[in-house]
Structures are given as C-alpha cells and as structure tokens.
Amino acid sequence: MSVNTQDLEIVHRALRRESRLLTKLVAAVTPGDTARARVIADHFRLYRLGLRNHHAGEDELLWPPLLSRVDLEADIVLRMQAQHERVAATLTRLDAAVPVWEATAGADERDTVVAALCEHRAVLLEHLDDEEATLLPLAAEHLTEREWASLGDHLVTSTPRPALLTLLGAVLEDANPAERAAVLRGLATRVRVTWHLIGRPRYARHLHHLRQPEPRVRQPEPRVRQPEPRVRQPEPRRRTTMSLKKLNTVLAAAVVLFTLYLGLSFILPLGTTFPGLPDWPSDGSGFPIVKGSRELAMGLAMGVLLVTGQRRPLGWVLLMVSVAPFGDMVNVLAHHGSAVAAYAVHGLTAVLIAVTGALMLRETRKA
C-alpha cells in the first residue's frame, strides 16, 4: 500500500501563495513607512523559518532512505537536493536585503527586495512543481507510513510553538474541509487542541494585521445631482435588540460572578450546602474547601479570558466547565438525593453554561 503524500501538496499550496503575496506586499509599501515594512519583514522571517525547517526535514529524513532504495530514480533525489541548495541561496540573498529595507523603507531598497523575491519564487516554483510530479510518486512507493510521518514530526519539534501555530494557519488557509481534517489528524492531540483554542484566533489576527485592505479610491461626485425623494428608513433592528456579542458578554459575566460567589460561599463560613445531596460532609472534613477551591479556579480562569477578550477560547472553556454541574447532577441522583434539586439546580446550571459557551463559539466562528 502506497503512502498518502497529499499533506505535502497542501503545504506546497501555502508556499506558492505566500511567496506570491510577499512580493505584492513588499511592492505596496510606501517609501518611508518603516512600521509597515517591519510588519512585512517579520512575516518574511516567519515564512523563511517554515520553508527552511520543511526543507531541512526532507534533507534529513527523506533523501537518505530514498537514495538507499532506488537505483534508476536516484537522479530525481539528487535533483531535489540541488534545487534545495538553489532555494537556500535565494533566501540568503533575501536575508541580506530585507533588513536593509526594513530599517529605511527606501524605494531602492524595496525594489531590491522585490527583485530578490521574484527570483526566489521562480526557483521555488520550479522545485515544487518538479517535486510533486517526480519525487512524490517515488516517496509513496518506497517510504513507510512512519518515515513519511516523521517529516511532519520534525517540523513540529523544530519550530517554536507561536510560530508553529501561525504556520499551521497558513497551511490550513486554503485547504478544503477534508484536507483540513487530514492535516489536523496527523498532529498530536495537544497540538490540535492548542490550535483550536489559541492558534486559530491568533492566525486571524495575524492576517488582519498583515493583509491590510487596499485604500478605496474616492470617486468624483457628479456636478449635477438629481434630488432624491426622502424616504424614511426604518430604524435598524440592532438598535432595538441586544447584539449577540453583548448578550454573550452579559451571560458570560453572570457565569463568572456566580461561580466566584459559589466558590467563596463554600470556603467562607456561610453555612452553604450542596443542593440535593442527602448527606453533606461536615466543615471539619475539608470537603467544602475542596469544592470552593474548584469553583474559584474555574471562575478565575473564565474571568481572565473574558477580561482579556479571548472570546473563542472562553467559549470552549465554558463548554468544558458545564461538565462540572452536570457531574453534580449525576452525583445527586446516584446518591438518591432530590431529583428536583438535581435537575432544576445542577442540570439547569449545566445547560445555561453550555448554551453560553455555544453562543460564544457561534459569535466567533468566523475568527
């Protein structure tokens, strides 16, 4: 059974797009705009890091086993090695040109970087096209699943986590749902969770900061304008109804405050008991402190996410926190406690927290 090499084609798609956009982004920088030049230069360094780590993984993990298993096709592998060296040479020239342009944002320095990027892209595209046409079929036939997977593992372990999340976003940007699922399935669980909670909104902010919309050209107004009938427009609906974001903020704040109050009520000697549980441990058992500490920890975690504006991670955390009151409901029912308290107090609390989390995720689903 041959190895599925589709994931490398998805990576190549991102490299083609970013090498093209880098040229356009640099060319569009106004001379003297060092702040914008710094943003584009930082993105170039991120692109360079991903490309170099990707090629280093191939040099170290793909070429040696292939050369040991092929005879007539060895020239293909050797050609890939030579192309890597040519790509590295173009990056070296960019390493020298980009800092000079970044410091001054001069027009001449900008044009030098654009020319170097054009040269780099031409060499890179030649390599990517050749690799997909000749090398990937060879790899699919002669490499094992484990050897192929080691390429992705190398990129994960050799790339700092913040940069890795942004590079993962670049790879997934143009992927269709099936391709996106395949790429994420090949990553460790901790990386997938980190991507959904932190990486995805971070990449959205990165794109917004990097790819600024082009300024609109104001069209000249006609000299003679026909009077238009004044039609009374209905008031926008949003003025009379609370927006989803405001609703989510109110609900999330209520959950945070209630959770903090609940935690303090168990820790402080307020006589709080566990609703519906027939046998409540005495204060001397230390159980109320354990219960209160748990509630305080959850409340503080949600409060920090709410205050710092991390709304999508907060949505996921709210969904996870809803498991706690659900577990309390099951605990009451398992110990033959009050069914009314189990469903009306703990069950309803779990539903409200889960609904708040789902609404928060719905609000931020395009981030």
N, C-alpha and C positions, 0 to 999 in steps of 0.2 A: 504494500500500500504506500503510495507516494505521500510526501509531506505537503500540507497545505501552506503555500507561501503567500497567500493573499495579504496577510498583515504587512508584508514589506511593500507591496504595491500601494497600500493605504498610506504608509509613511512617505513613500516617494511622491504621492499626490500632494502631501503637505509641503514637501521640499520644493516642488515645482511652483506651488502657489506663493510661498513665502519669498523665494528668490525673485519672482516676478514683482511682488508687491514692494519688496525692499528697494528695488530700482525706482519705482514710481514714487515711493515715499521720500526718498532722498532727493530726487529731482524736484519735488514740490516744495521743499523747504526754502523759505525766503532768505536771501543773504542777510547775515547778521542775527538771525533768530537762533541763538545758541541754545535756548531752552528746548525748542523743538528738535534741534539737531541732537541734543543729548538723549531725548526720548528714542529717536530712531537708532542712534548708536547703541543704546542699551539693548534694543531689540535685535540688532545685528549680532551683538555678542551672545545673546541667547540662542539665536539661530545657528551661529557658528559652533557653540557648545554642543547642541543637539546633533549637528551634522558630523562633527569630529568624533563624538562618542559613538555614533552609529557606525562610522567607517572603521573606527578602532575595533569595535566588536567584530565586524566582518573580517578584518585583517587577522585578528587573534583566534577567532572561533570557527570561521567558515572556510577560509582559504586552505589552511593546513590539512583538515580531513578530506577536502575535495581533491587536493593535489595527490594525496596518498591513495585515492580510489579511482581516479580517471587516468586514461592514457592519451587517447587521441584528442580529448577535450581539454587537456591541460593548458593549451594556449588561451582558452577562454578565461581561465582563472588568472593566468599571468597578465592578460589584458586588463582584467579588473584591477589588479594591483597597480599597474601602470596608470590607469585612469584615476585611481585614488591619489596617487602622487601628484597628478596634474591638478586635481581639485584642491589638494592641500597647498599647492603653490599659489593658486589664485587667492586662497584665504590668507596666506602670508602677506600678499600684496595689499589686501584689504586691511589686515591688522596694522599695517604701516600708514595707510591713507585715512582710515576712519578717525583715529584720534586727532589728527591734524585738522580735519574738517569739523569735528565736534568742538574743538577749542575756539574756532573763529567763525564757523558757519559761513566762510567766504565762498563766493561764487566759483572761483577757480578750483578751490579745494573740493567743493561739491561736485563739480564736473569730473574731477579726477576719480572720486568715489563712484560716481555713476558709471564711468567707463570701466572701472575695475569690476563692478557688479555685473555689468553686461558680459564681460569676458568670463567671469565666474559662472554665470548662468548658462552660457553656451557650453562650457566644458562640463558642467554638472548635468545638463540635459542629455548630452551625448552619452555620458556614463549611465544615467538612469535608464534611458531607452535600451541601451545595449545590455544592461544587466537584466532587465525584465525579459528581453527577447531570448537571451542565450544562457545566462547564468542561472536564473530561477528554475527553468526546467531541469537543469543539471542538479541543482540542490535538492529539488523534490525527489529525484530518483536516487541519489546517493547518500543523503543525510538522514539520520534518525529524527524522530519527533523531539527527543531530549536535546539533541545537538542543535536543532533549529530553535527550540525554546530558549536555549542558553543565550541567544542573541538579544532577546528582549530582557532577560535577566541581567545581562551585562549593562544595558542602557539604564535600567532601574538602579542598580547598585553604584554605577559610576557617575550619576547625575545628582546634584543636591536636590532635596525634596521640593523647595519652592520652584526651582527651575523645571524639575520633572513634571510638576502639575501643569505648568504653563505649556510645556512641550506636548504633554498629553492632550491638552485642549486643542493645540494646533493640529494634531493628528486626527482628532475626532471631529473637527470643524466641518469638513466636507463629507464625512462618512455617512452612509445611509444607516437606518436602524439596525439592519443585520450586521453590517460591518462594525458599527459601534459596539454591538453586543459581543462580537467575536474578539475585538481588541480588549475590551474590559474583562472578558472571560479568561484571557491569558495572563492577567495580572493577579498578584496576591490579593487576598481579601482586604487586608489593611490598606493597600493602595487604592482599591476600588472605593472603600468607604471614605477615605480621605479625599478622593476626587469628588464624590457626590456632595460631601459636607463643606469642603473648603475650595477644592480646585476649580469646580465649575463656576461658582460666582466670581472667583479671583480671575479666571480667564476672561469672563465677560467684562470685568472692569479693565483688564489689560487691553482688550480690543477697543473698548470705548476711548481709552486714553491714547492708543496708538493710531487708530484709523479715524482721525477726525473728519467729519463730513466737510466736503468742499464748500467754500462760501458761495452763497447764492448771488447771482448777478442780478441787480435790480433793473428791471425793465423800465424804460422811459414811459411815462404815462402819456396818453393821447392828449393833444391840446384841447380838443373839444370833447366833453363827456356829456352823454345824454343823461338827463335826470332820471333816476330810478325811483319807482314807487316805494314809499316807505312802508314796509311790511313789518308788522310787529312780530318778532321772533319769540317763540315760546322759551321760557327760562330753561336752561339746561337741566336735565334731570339730576345731574350730580350735585346741583345746588340744594336740592330738597332731600336728597338721600345721602346717607353716610357712605363714603367710598369704602371699598374692600380693605384698603390699607388702614384707614382709620379704625374700621371695625376690628381688624386683626390686632391692631395696637391696643385697643381697649380690652379685648378678650385676653390677650397675652399678659398685659399688665395685671389684670384681675387674677389670672392663674398664678403669676409670680407672687403677688401680695398675699393671696390666700395660702399658698404653700409656705411662705415665710412665717405668716401668722400661725399656721398649724404647727410648724417646727418649734417655734418659741413656746407655744402653749403646752407642748409636751415636756420641754426642757424646764421651763419655769414652774414653780409650784402653784398651778392654776386649777388643779383638780380635773384636767381634761382626761377623758376616757376614749376608748376605741369604740365607735358606734357599732352596735350589733353584736359585739363579741361577748359571750356569756361570762367568761372568766378573764378579767383584766388583771395582769400581773401587778403586784404592789410596787410602789415607788422605790422600795429598797432593792428590788430585783435588777434595777438598771435598765429595764426594757423601755420605759418612756424616754430615757436619754438616747437610746439607740434609735428609736422611732423618730424622735425630734431631730436628731443629727442628720438622718437620712432626708427628711423633709427640707431642712435648712440647706443642705448641699444641693438638692435639686432646684430649690428656689433661687439660690445664688447663681447657679450655672445658667438658668434661663434668664435671670435678670441681667447678667453680663452680656449675653447675646442680644437681648432686646435693646439695651442701652447703647451698645456699640454698633447697632444697625446690621448685625449678621442675621438677617431675617430668614433666609433659606435654611441655614444650619439650625436656627431656632425652631423652624417647622419640623425638622427631623427629630430634634430633641424632645419637642412636645409629644410627638407620636410615641417615642420611647418612654417618656415619663408616664403616659397614660397606662402603661402596663402596671405601674405600682398600685393605683386604686383598683384596677381590675383584679390584681392579686389579692388585695384586701377583701374584695367582694367574695372571691373564691374561698378565702380563709374563713370568713364569717359563715358561709354556707357549709363548709366542711366541718366546722365545729358546732353545727346545729344552732347557730345564732339567729337573730331576727332576719327573716327574709326581706322584710320591708326596708330595714336599715341597709342590708346588703345591696339591694337593687336601687333604692331611692337615694342613698348617700354615696356609697362607693361606686356602684355601677354608673350612676348618672355623672359623677365626677370624672370617671374614666372616659365616658362618651364626650363630655364637654371639652376635656383637654385634647382628645383625639381630633375632634372637629376643628378646634382652634389650630392644631398643627396642620391638618389637611387644608384649611383655608389659607394658612401662611404659605404652604407649598404651592397652592394654586396661584396666589398672588405673585410668586417669584418664579413661576415655571419657565418664563422666557429668559431668565438671567443666566 
